[in-house]
């Protein structure tokens, strides 16, 4: 999969010198490896029983988790004047929306952008308006956004046959027969954007709870995206690579493992407009979606408690819910109990299935729990920007055709100062989609820091060659062993997920896993809905 880097055109002596210097530099870089939740999980696995609770806390609504679903639920409760709630933050504040900092430089350790929401996705527009991202006309077809957060040009580029070009789908140096297929696919997507089922609903929109349930269209969910592409006669290698890349980028799996419905939804479910941006524009921040998660937190003003839930169950002898929790302090557990009238379980389903003592009827974890894709997110603190080829300039998103990773984004891209900053952070994303998820997690568990760094840096080394290492000051690698649910064929008809989506009881569910894939629009929708149910 590796191809020529820009060193291919350099002189032999320069290559040899740079390669030796780069090799020495990589020997000096020891990555810091972060694995959110691993300590808590290993403690429970290795130590078994916990000590008795040291205290009991009371609240009306307990929110379990601190990701986007949880933050949205807290924001909605506060917005509706319901302030009696407690948030248990879990092993990582903000979950997949978390970010970090190298001094003054923010960077994402999870999701890093948000497409403009359509009118169907009004709950996201409501959030963005409250946070000041939408500045006016929130209900209009084309709201006005704060331009600081609209993605600036140059947006994307791809390294194809050793040359950078604008966009992610290659077009320069691609045969006309392939370009014809590119145009046919895009035209088909454009037509499908407007498709509606016999129930009058859009076939593809956000939130997916609003999508058509017309059986004719749901037949797409019986196929993989690769099977659908084969059926439609798409053979272009460059197009098929691009579509595979898009599936790995949003779903953590290749097109052969992703539902055709989900593959098409990636392209047809979005495309909203703004008064001051082009159709399909994106919103982004240096620290990624932590900017939205922390903004929701500021609006919600929650009462927080650090800890992880071990069990959640209906209270014995009274109405409500009881959660047993613990927090590690110096490697030793301190336990406590929380009692509430309602609980909003905003945890991934593979965790909820172990923690919630009696899951709702109709959900069987063995049959209905989605597979989760593992990811690496590596942040490279750059002492200075590396030299670029004289083609498409460094962009926000930089992708290597045929690369092992998903490319890298630049944290300071939105910095509009005349003189660019001297230092920056390159965030490289890698979905371990070349192996089964369980196998990939075992590899992540046993891999050394050097092995993780070799994989995480593969696209950067392909783009810049051995000299890249000389520009690196520090590397943080975040392991996300269960980063996102994979929308496999059949996910739209998953009866267990449907049971959780419809459940209205003392324990409510609010996580993007309910939709079968992990995006902001879905996670926030389930938090929004759960908050409404919890107030009744």
Secondary structure, 3 states (H helix, E strand, C coil): CCCCCHHHHCCHHHHHHHHHHHHHHHHHCCCEEECCCHHHHHHHHHHCCCCCCCCEEEEEEEEECCCHHHHHHHHHHHHCCCCCEEEECCCCCCHHHCEEEECCEEEECCCCEEECCCHHHHHHHHHHHHCCCEEECCCCCEEEECCCCECCCCCEEEEECCEEEECCCCCCCCCHHHHHHHHHHHHHHHHHHCCECCCCCECCCCCHHHCCCCHHHHHHHHCEHHHHHHHCCCCCHHHHHHHHHHHHHHHCCCCCCCEHHHHHHHHHCCCCEECCECCCCEEECCCCCHHHHHHHHHHHCCEEECCEEEEEEECCCCCCEEEEEEEEECCEEEEEEEEEEEEEECCCHHHHHHHECCCCCCCCHHHHCCCEEEEEEEEEEECCCCCCCCCCCCCCEEEECCCCCCCEEECCCCCCCCCCCCCEEEEEEEECCCCCHHHHHHHHHHCCHHHHHHHHCHHHHHHHHHHHHHHEEEEEEEEEEEEEECCCCCHHHCHHHHHHHHCCCCEEECCHHHCCCCCHHHHHHHHHHHHHHHCC
